[in-house]
Structure formats: C-alpha cells, structure tokens
Amino acid sequence: MASQTLFPDRLPTGEGILPSQEILHFVQTGIIGSTREIQEDQIQPASIDLRLSHEAYRVRASFLPGRSTTLLTKATDKGLLTATMDLSAPTLLEPHVVYIIPLMERLALPSDVYGIANPKSTTGRLDIFTRLITEHGDEFERVGKGYHGRLYVEVISQSFPILVQAGMTLNQLRFGRGKSVIADDAKLKQLDQDALLIDADETSGRFYIDRGLRITVDLEGNGSGIVAYQAKRSSPPIDLSKINHYDVADFWSPIYQNDKRQYILDPGEFYILASKQRVRVPADLAAEMLPYDLATQEFRVHYAGFFDPGFGYGRDGEIPGTRAVLEVRANEMPILLEDDQFVGRLNYYSMSAKPSKVYGGTIGSNYQQQGLALAKQFRRDQQDQSGLMRHSRSGFKGNADAISRPGEEIRPGGEADGEGEYPLPNVTFSDSGEKRISAED
C-alpha cells in the first residue's frame, strides 16, 4: 500500500466493529491476503472493499451454501455451470442471471474475529443483488470466527445489464470482535441529546426512537418536484467504471410529487426514494438499516444497509445530517406508500475504537450530503436534488454539499462507498432569494 499516514499503529482494539486502522493491520500481517496488492482506498472507516477476480462462473440457479463440499465443486457439479467467463476485459453480466465470482481477497481470521458482508451503496442503487459466500460455510454474508480460506460473491443484476471487470468492487466486508450489541433506546435518546442522531428541521419527518431510530419515506420532495425514480425495464448496459456519465432518462422514470403525497409501488419494480430524516452516525458508531417488518417481507428497503462512522456527521459533528437513500422493491402485491410512512429502523452499533478514517471528507465518499441521489454512474446535473438545508436545530444553512472545513475541497460524498467522486457539486445560498449555481458556472 502506497501510504499509511492515515492509519496510526494502535492495535489491537477492543470489542465491537473493527475500525480502519485495525483492518490495515490485518492487511499488513496477512490476516487479509490477496492475489493483488491491496490498495489504501479499499479500506473504508469500518470495512474493506472486496475485488472481483479474473474469472466468473455463470450458473443455472442460486443455491444454498453448505459444509459438505467446496463452493466451486458445488457450482460446477450436477449441471449447474453453464459458462466460465474471463473478466480481464469489461464483460457483460445479463439481468436475472446468476453468477459466482471468486474474489481477490482471502482471509486467515483470528479465532475471536468474525465478518459480515453487504453490497456497496452503488451496488444497491443499481439493483444488483450480491451475497458473500465462504468455503464450506452454511450462511450467506457471514464469515465465521477463525475462518481461513477464499471468498466468493454471488451476483444477480435485477434491473440493468452491467459491464464488470476484474478489480471492481461490488461488496464490502466488516469485521467484529466480541458480541455485536445494538444500542438500546435509552442509549439512543442520550446520543440524540449529545450528538443529534437526526437533523430535525421543519421538513424532516417524525423523530421516534423505538427499537432503533425509525426511518420514514419522503414523498413531499422538500421543495423538489421529483420524489422517486423507477428503473426502466429495457435499457442499455451500464459500465460500472464510468462515473457521472449516463443520461438519467435512459434508465430511470421520474416520479413526481402529487397532492395526495402518496404512490403505489408495483410488484417486481425497483425504486429509489429518500428518507424524510437527515440521519447522523457519530464517528465512534456504525449503523445498519433493517426493514420495518422482517416477518411480512411486503417490500424490501435498502439493499446496502450499512452506514459507516461519520455518515451525515463527519469527524467532529461538522456535518448536519444526510438523507438515507432507500432502494425499494415491492414483492407480491401493489403497496401504497404515503409520505412520512415508517419503512425501516436504523440500528446503531459500537465501534471497537474510533476509526482513523471517517466517512466523507478527504476519503472521497460519494453520497455524503446527498439528496435523492442515484448511483454515481448517472449524471448528477440531471438529478433533482432534495437535500437542501434551510433551518435546522444544528444551526446549518444552505446546501450541505457546500460545507467544508478550512483547507478541504468542497465535494459531494458517499454512504458506504469510498470510490471516486462527482466533479460538479451544486452550491445553494440560503438567503432571501435562493439561487442555485453549479461549479460549471
């Protein structure tokens, strides 16, 4: 790795989700290995991005992992394998087709460390379903304590044809030590007094703590005409390496605010919406979004449900909150969605130590201070941003994209994605006559 200046050697840390500096230590000591040198920008505040290797397997169906045989033996046995693909060059993955792709990274975990994976934010916003698989494991997305072996990812693009190449990252892995304890409601209420878990201005929805921070959906638009985007069924392929590139209209249908402030989700369709609340994750915590009711499964919210330390908060609370973008798919029946309706809970978890990196700022996160933001591949100047700040109890005004600390570049940021950046942020001045200019002007 080219530079280690962001990661002081202060190890090991205690119990909880492991921070960036301990993940770096895992790389330096071979606990995390790879067929190619691991880059510094793979390490996020509380996770590491996992890279696709040079080979992929197209299979007839998904299957449950198991302890009886290796993953590749199971994938290639009994007629499941239909093609072996070379990812050395950009390669098309078709929608609704199952692919198993070995990852460059491998693990030799200590006996007290486990892993949990999830899709990256951009992956979720493109409706790409991923699941991490280990050799002889019997659970998706989980790495058992002391695991030694290779890692694989199952990939199903559910809306768009996509172009991928070896070295790209679709999912990420975080590590934990000891029990994973969710902060209870009493602690969350105290945290809100100390650090403000949401920025509650007059446009934010209800603020309830009930088995976590309750998240509601925004169908009002907060001054913006567009309240959601629906994925189009027929579209050209998306090259995941292209940033701020594609015309939104070729891939998405905008959904506009209506007088009733409600919308019916059609079964099988994929939508991008935003939360009413501007949430904040202090730098010594991480958070995870869970559906409002795991039992009903009427619709799925937020594929990439992990929020890094500092999301909507920064290192020292200098950021006034960021809307959570909701990736939503209705399942078996049409669902009526109403403005400020409860759709999920944000659970908070303790870090084992405050990470040397925090989300946003100098690490180039894509979705810090977002409004209703599509994946980074789509042109941002064509998206109707609904993240404008007006009045807030944390005292910030204007568009939070324009907030930076002295000496820092003004840039948009990201949710759980540290790759790349958008070159043309919007800046809003909150005076008596609100004006919008772009960096282009």
N, C-alpha and C positions, 0 to 999 in steps of 0.2 A: 504494500500500500504506500502511495507516494507521500502522504503526510499523516502525522499522528498528533499534530499540535492541538486538535480539538478534544483529544482523549487523554486526560491525565491518568497515570497508572495508580489506581486507588482501588485495590481489589483484595479479597472478594467482598462483595456487598452482602446485605442480609437477605431476609425473606421478602418475597413479593415478585413483581415483574422486573426482570433484569434490565438495567439501563445500557445506553450505547457504549460506555466505557468498558463494561464487562463483556459485552458482545465482541468488542475489539480484542479484548484479552483472549476470548475463545478462539478468534482467528489466529492471533499471534502464537498460541500454544497448540494449535492443531485440533482443538475440540471441534471447531468448524473447519473442514477442509474443502478443497475444490479442485477440479481439473484445470481451472484457470485462475490466475491471481484475483483475489477478492479486492474490489475497489472501495475506497473510503465512502463514496456516495451510496453504496449499497446499505450501509449501516444507518438506520433511522434512530430516532430517540429511544425507541423501545422494541426494535425489531430489525431483522435483516432481510433485504430483498433477495429472492431466490431466482437464479437464472436458468433459462431453458438450455438444454444441451443440444448437440448437433443431430440428434435422431429422435423421431417421433413414431408412434405406432397408432394407426387407425384401427379401431376395433368395432365390432358389430353392436356391442351393448356395454353399458356400465355394469360393474359387478362389485359385490361386497368384498373388501379385503379379508384375508384370513390367515391363520397361523400355519396352515398345512403346507404351503408351498410359497416360493418366491413370487413376487408380483409379475415379473416378465414371463415366468413359466405359465402362470395362470392366464395372462393376457394372450399368449401365443398358442395356448392349448385349446382343444375342443372347437376349433374352427372360429374362434373369436377374432383373430387377426385377419385384417383384410388388406393392409398395406404397411410397408415400412417407408418412412419419409426422411429425406435429408434436409435439415434446417440450416445448412451452411449459407444458403441464399434465402431471400424472402419467399415464404411458402404459404400457400392458401390453405386455411382451415375453413371448411364449409360449415354453415349453420346446422345445428341439430345433429351433428356427427360427433362421436366420442373419440377423443384422442388421449393416449397415455404418453407423457413426455418425461424421460429422465431429466433430473436437474443436475447442474454442475456441482452444487454443494452436497457434501456428505457430513455426517455427524459421528462424534465419539463422545457422547454426553457423560458427565459425571453421574454418579448414582443418585444424587439429590436434585437433579435438574431435569425438567420436562419441557416440552414445546407445544405451542398452539399456533396453528396457521390460519390465515384468512386471505381472501383476494385483496389486491391493492385497490385503492379508490377508483382509479381509472378503469380497472378491470370490471368492477361492479357497474360503473356508469355506462359501459359498453354492453352490458347484459351478457358478460362472459362468465360462465359458471366454472369455478375451479375448486378442486379438493386435493389436499396433500395426502400422499399415501407413503407408508414406510414398508420395508420388507417384513413379512410375517406379522404385520400389525393387523388389528381387528377393528380399528376405528379410523374414519377419515379425519383429517385436520388435527390429529393428536399424535405427539411423539412421546413415547413412554420414557420414564426416568432411566438413565443409563443406556439409552439406545445407541448402538453402533451400526452404521450401515448407510446405504444410499437413500435418496429421496426422489419421489416421483410426483407429478401433478397430473390429475385428470382434468381435461379442458373440454368444455362444450360451449360454443358460442351460440346463444339462443336467438339473437336478432340479426346480426350482421355477419357476412363473410369477412374474415380478417386475414391479414398477412403478418406472419410472425417469422422470427429469425433467431438462431442461436444467440444467447447472450441477453435476450429480452427478459424482463421480469413481469410476471403476472400475479404472483402471490408473495407473501412475506411470512416470516416465522418469528414469533416472540418466545421468550424463554421465561420460566418461573422457577422459583425455589421455595419450598415450604407450601403451606396452604394458600390457595387463591381465595382471599376473603373479600367479599363485596362490602363496600362501605354501607353501613346501615343508615336508616332515615335520620336518626339523631345526629350522626356524624355529618351527613349531607347538609342538614339545616345549619349546623355550626360552620361548615365550609362556606355555605352561602353568605353567612354573616361576615366571615373573614375575607373571602375571596370573590364572592359573587359568581355563582355557577351559571347564571344566565344574565344577559344584559336586558333588563326589563323596561324598555321604553313603551310609549303608548301604542306601538304597532305590534308588540310581542303578544303571544298568546298567554293563556293561563299558566301560572307557575305553581305546580304541585309536586311535592315530594311524596311518593307513595311506592315503596319497594323500589326505589330509584327515582331519578328525575324523569317525570312524564313529558314526552315529546308530542306535540300536536302539529298538524299539517297546515300550511298556509295556502288558502285558495282566495285570498283577498288581493295579494300582489304587492301590498305595501307601497303603492304608488306606481307599480309596474303593471302593464296590461297582460303580460303572459304569466300564468301561474303554474304551468307544467309543459312538458314535452312528451309526445308519444312517438315511439320508434316506428318508422315505416317498415312495412314487411318486405319490400323489394328495394334493394339499394346496392350500389357498387361496393367493392371490397374496401376495407379500411386498413391502411398500412399503419401499424401501431408505432412505427418510428417517426411518423410525420406529426409535428406539433403545430397547433394553431393554423391548420391547413385546409380542412374540408368545409365546404359550404353547409351550413346547418340545414337548409331546406332540402338537401338531397337525402337526408337521413331521418329528419325529425319533423313531426307536425306540431306546431304550437297550439296550446290550449289556453284560451283567453278567459279572463275573469268574467263572470256573469252576475246578474243581480241577485241570484239566489245563493251565490258563493258555495256552489256545490258542483260535483261532477261524478258521472257514473263510469267506473272502471270496467272495461270489457274483459271477459275471461281470456287468458292467454296473451294479453297485450302487455307491453312494457312501458313504464312511465318514469320520468324524472320529475320530482317535486322537491319542495324545500320545507324545512321546519319553520314553524311560527317563531320559535325561540332562537336567540343567538346564544349558543352554548359556549361554555368555557371549561377547559381542563387544566387545572394548575399543573405546574411543571413537575411536581412530585407525585402526580397521579396519572393513570391512564383510564380510558373508559371504553365501554362496548355497548352498542345498540342492540337491543333484543326486541322481537315483535311484541305487539301488545298482548297477544294471547297465543302461546305456543300450542295450545290444545286444538284451536279451531282451524288454523292454517288457511283462513279465507283468503288472505293475501300475504305476500312476503314483502318485508320492508328492509332495505339496507343490506345488500349482499356483503359489502365490505364494511363490517360493523365495528372496526377498531379505531379508536381516536387516540393519537399519540399525545404524550405530555406536551403541554403548551398549545394545543389546538384551541384557537379562539382566545388565547390567554397571553402567549409569549413567555419569556423567561420570568419576568417580574410583574406580570399583570398589566403590561402596557397596551395590550390589545383588548378591545371592548366586547368581544364575543363574535362568533361566526355561526351562520346558519348551517345546520346539518342538511346535506342533500340526501333525499330519500329515493332509493331505487325500488320501485314498487311493481309487483306483478300480481294481478288478481288470478285466482286459481280456477275454481269450478263454476263460479256464478258471477253475474254482474254485482258490483259493490258500489253503493252510494257513498261517496266521500264528501264530507262537509267541512267548511272552514273551521279551524281550531279543533278538529276532531283528534282524539287521542289515538296515536298509531304505534307508539313504542316507548320503551324505557331505556334511559341511559344509566348504566351501572358503572360505578367508579371503583377502581382497584388501586391499591398502594403499590408504588414502585419500591424496589429494594434500596434504591438510592436515587437522588435527583440526577437525571442524565446530563452528561456534558453537552449534548445536543438537545435542543428543544425544537418543537415543530414550528415551521415558518422561518422568518428571518433569513440568515445567511445560508441555510442549507437548501434553499431553492424549492420549498414546498409549493405545490401548485394551487391548493384550494384554501389557504388561509385568507380570511376576509371575503369568502365567496358569497354570492347571492344564489340565484337559481342557475347553477353552473353545470354545463355539460362536460364530458370528458375533454381532456386537454388537446385532443386531436382536432377539435372543431373550432372554427374561427370565433374568437371571443367578441370581436366587434359586431357580430351578427346576433349575439345573445342579449336578451332583455334582462339586465341585472336587477335583482330585487333586494340588494343588500345595503341600500343607503341608510346611513345613520342620521337621525335628527335629534331626538332628545333621549338621554339615557341616564340611568342613575349612576353610571360610572363616569359621566361627565364628558364623553367623546362626542364630537360633532362631525358632520360630513361623511364621506365615503371612507370606510376604514382601509380601503386599498391605499389611501394616501398617507396613512400613519406610518411613520418610521422613526427609529431612534437616530440621534445625531450620528452622522457618518455612514448610515446604512442606506443602501439603494432602496428606492420605493419599488415594490414588486407585489404582484399577487402571490398567494401562497397555496398550500395544499392540505388535504385531510390526512391521509395516511400515505401519501405519495411524495417522495422526495426527488423525483426525476424532472429535469428540465424546468422551464419557466415560460410564461407568456411575455412577449416583448412589449405589448401595448396596453398598459393598465389604464383604466379610466380614473379621473380625478373629479370629485364633486365638491364645490364650495357651498356650504350651508349658510347662505346669507338671505337677505330678504327676497332676492331674486335668484333662485337656484339655477346655476349654469353648469353645463357639462362640457368638458373638453377632453380630448384624448391626447396621449403622448405624441401621436402623429401630427397634431396641430401645434 
